[in-house]
Amino acid sequence: MIVRNEEENIGECLEGIKNFVDEVIVVDTGSTDNTKEIAERYSAKVYDYEWNNDFSRARNYSIAQATSEYILILDADESISDPEALKNDIKLNKDCYLIGINNFISGGQSFTHKAIRIIKNNIGLKFINELHEYIDTKSHLNLKIGEGHTKIIHRGYLDEEFSRKNKSERNLKIIKRATKKNPSAYN
């Protein structure tokens, strides 16, 4: 995972997966709180990364540090609904897995989407896009994609989280630059 100032969230995230993953990679992009110390309490391998306003580059750096056969991509403000299902899913030996992500928003509402959040390591899968980065599957022929049976619970769109992280200002800067370089419909 990539993090910055996540001391309020990272402990809960890591507590939920600690018995279901072989290693935890935390790439810190400039925390000034206790994020790194909390991660280290969970035996995470913590790496510093100079933030350059590009989520895909930071994610690619994080997956480059992983040594396990599969990589689960999480953020500190996320948790897994059924971590036991993770090990069962990867027994299917797919190259990557779509996972349902339940995004909570303020007012007691949520929306769900799916994204690739489990990838096989060392087969060349990489993230693309500076903001709302995603795994580039089009560059890989015959990619075997599976469906995960757990859900990711994401709290990063709650008003207090969005405001605390100043996401509006951060995201606007990134998307303006990204749209200039690549004026795609996605951007």
C-alpha positions as CSV (number, residue, x, y, z in Angstrom):
1,M,0.0,0.0,0.0
2,I,1.0,3.6,-0.5
3,V,0.3,5.9,2.5
4,R,0.7,9.4,3.9
5,N,-0.4,10.4,7.4
6,E,-2.6,7.4,7.9
7,E,-2.1,6.8,11.6
8,E,-5.9,6.9,12.1
9,N,-6.5,4.1,9.6
10,I,-3.5,1.9,9.0
11,G,-3.8,-0.1,12.2
12,E,-7.3,-1.3,11.5
13,C,-6.4,-2.2,7.9
14,L,-3.3,-4.2,8.9
15,E,-5.0,-5.9,11.9
16,G,-7.6,-7.3,9.5
17,I,-5.1,-8.9,7.1
18,K,-2.2,-9.8,9.3
19,N,-3.0,-13.5,9.4
20,F,-3.9,-13.8,5.8
21,V,-0.9,-12.3,3.9
22,D,2.7,-13.4,3.8
23,E,4.2,-9.9,3.7
24,V,3.1,-6.3,4.0
25,I,4.7,-3.6,1.9
26,V,4.0,0.0,3.0
27,V,5.4,2.8,0.8
28,D,5.3,6.1,2.7
29,T,5.1,9.2,0.6
30,G,5.9,11.7,3.4
31,S,4.1,11.0,6.6
32,T,4.6,13.4,9.5
33,D,2.5,11.4,12.0
34,N,3.0,7.8,13.4
35,T,2.0,6.0,10.2
36,K,5.3,4.3,9.7
37,E,5.7,3.3,13.3
38,I,2.3,1.7,13.4
39,A,3.0,-0.2,10.2
40,E,6.3,-1.5,11.6
41,R,4.4,-2.9,14.6
42,Y,2.7,-5.2,12.1
43,S,6.1,-6.3,10.7
44,A,5.5,-4.3,7.5
45,K,8.4,-3.6,5.3
46,V,8.3,0.2,5.1
47,Y,9.9,2.2,2.3
48,D,10.1,5.9,1.8
49,Y,9.1,7.3,-1.6
50,E,9.3,10.9,-2.7
51,W,5.7,11.9,-3.7
52,N,5.6,13.2,-7.3
53,N,1.8,13.6,-7.7
54,D,1.5,10.4,-9.7
55,F,-0.4,7.5,-8.0
56,S,0.6,5.0,-10.6
57,R,4.3,5.6,-10.2
58,A,4.0,5.2,-6.4
59,R,1.9,2.0,-6.8
60,N,4.4,0.6,-9.3
61,Y,7.2,1.3,-6.8
62,S,5.3,-0.5,-4.1
63,I,4.6,-3.7,-6.2
64,A,8.3,-3.7,-7.2
65,Q,9.1,-4.3,-3.5
66,A,6.9,-7.3,-3.2
67,T,8.4,-10.8,-3.1
68,S,5.2,-13.0,-2.7
69,E,3.6,-14.8,-5.6
70,Y,0.4,-12.6,-5.4
71,I,0.0,-9.0,-4.4
72,L,-3.1,-7.6,-2.7
73,I,-3.4,-3.9,-3.3
74,L,-5.1,-2.0,-0.5
75,D,-5.1,1.5,0.9
76,A,-4.9,2.3,4.6
77,D,-8.5,3.5,4.7
78,E,-9.7,0.1,3.4
79,S,-10.4,-3.3,5.0
80,I,-11.3,-6.7,3.7
81,S,-14.8,-8.2,4.4
82,D,-13.7,-11.8,4.2
83,P,-9.9,-12.2,4.3
84,E,-10.2,-16.0,4.4
85,A,-11.6,-15.9,0.9
86,L,-8.3,-14.4,-0.4
87,K,-6.4,-17.6,-0.1
88,N,-9.2,-19.6,-1.7
89,D,-9.4,-17.2,-4.6
90,I,-5.7,-17.4,-5.5
91,K,-5.9,-21.2,-5.6
92,L,-7.6,-20.7,-9.0
93,N,-4.2,-19.5,-10.3
94,K,-5.4,-16.5,-12.3
95,D,-3.1,-13.6,-13.3
96,C,-5.3,-11.1,-11.6
97,Y,-8.6,-10.8,-9.8
98,L,-11.4,-8.3,-9.8
99,I,-12.6,-7.4,-6.3
100,G,-15.8,-5.6,-5.4
101,I,-15.1,-2.3,-3.6
102,N,-17.8,-0.9,-1.4
103,N,-17.2,2.8,-1.1
104,F,-18.9,4.4,1.9
105,I,-19.9,8.1,1.5
106,S,-21.3,10.4,4.1
107,G,-25.1,10.3,4.8
108,G,-25.1,6.5,5.3
109,Q,-24.8,5.8,1.6
110,S,-22.4,3.8,-0.5
111,F,-21.6,2.7,-4.0
112,T,-19.8,-0.4,-5.3
113,H,-17.5,-0.9,-8.2
114,K,-15.0,-3.6,-9.2
115,A,-11.3,-3.2,-9.8
116,I,-8.3,-5.4,-10.1
117,R,-6.8,-5.6,-6.6
118,I,-5.0,-8.9,-6.6
119,I,-2.3,-9.5,-9.2
120,K,0.3,-12.2,-9.8
121,N,3.7,-10.9,-9.1
122,N,6.5,-10.7,-11.7
123,I,4.4,-11.1,-14.8
124,G,4.8,-7.4,-15.8
125,L,1.4,-6.0,-14.6
126,K,1.7,-2.3,-13.9
127,F,-0.5,0.6,-12.9
128,I,-1.3,3.5,-15.3
129,N,-2.9,6.9,-14.8
130,E,-1.8,9.5,-12.4
131,L,-5.1,9.8,-10.6
132,H,-7.5,6.9,-10.0
133,E,-4.8,4.6,-11.2
134,Y,-5.6,1.1,-12.5
135,I,-3.9,-2.0,-13.7
136,D,-3.1,-1.9,-17.4
137,T,-4.6,-5.2,-18.8
138,K,-4.5,-4.2,-22.4
139,S,-0.8,-4.6,-22.7
140,H,-1.0,-8.3,-21.8
141,L,-2.4,-10.9,-24.2
142,N,-4.2,-13.9,-22.9
143,L,-4.4,-12.5,-19.4
144,K,-6.4,-14.8,-17.1
145,I,-8.7,-12.7,-14.9
146,G,-10.6,-14.1,-12.0
147,E,-13.3,-12.9,-9.7
148,G,-12.5,-12.4,-6.0
149,H,-15.0,-13.5,-3.4
150,T,-14.2,-11.0,-0.8
151,K,-15.1,-7.3,-0.8
152,I,-13.0,-4.3,0.0
153,I,-14.6,-1.8,2.4
154,H,-13.4,1.7,1.5
155,R,-13.9,4.7,3.8
156,G,-11.8,7.3,2.0
157,Y,-14.9,9.1,0.4
158,L,-16.4,9.9,3.8
159,D,-16.6,13.7,4.2
160,E,-14.2,13.7,7.2
161,E,-11.6,11.6,5.4
162,F,-11.8,13.6,2.2
163,S,-11.5,16.8,4.1
164,R,-8.7,15.6,6.4
165,K,-6.6,14.6,3.4
166,N,-7.4,17.7,1.4
167,K,-8.2,15.4,-1.5
168,S,-10.1,18.0,-3.6
169,E,-7.1,20.3,-3.9
170,R,-4.6,17.4,-4.4
171,N,-6.8,15.7,-7.0
172,L,-7.5,18.8,-8.9
173,K,-3.8,19.6,-9.4
174,I,-3.1,16.0,-10.5
175,I,-6.0,15.7,-12.9
176,K,-5.3,19.1,-14.6
177,R,-1.7,18.0,-15.3
178,A,-2.8,14.5,-16.4
179,T,-5.5,15.9,-18.7
180,K,-3.0,18.1,-20.4
181,K,-0.7,15.2,-21.1
182,N,-3.4,12.7,-21.9
183,P,-6.8,14.3,-22.7
184,S,-8.6,10.9,-22.5
185,A,-12.2,10.3,-21.6
186,Y,-10.9,8.6,-18.4
187,N,-9.1,11.8,-17.3
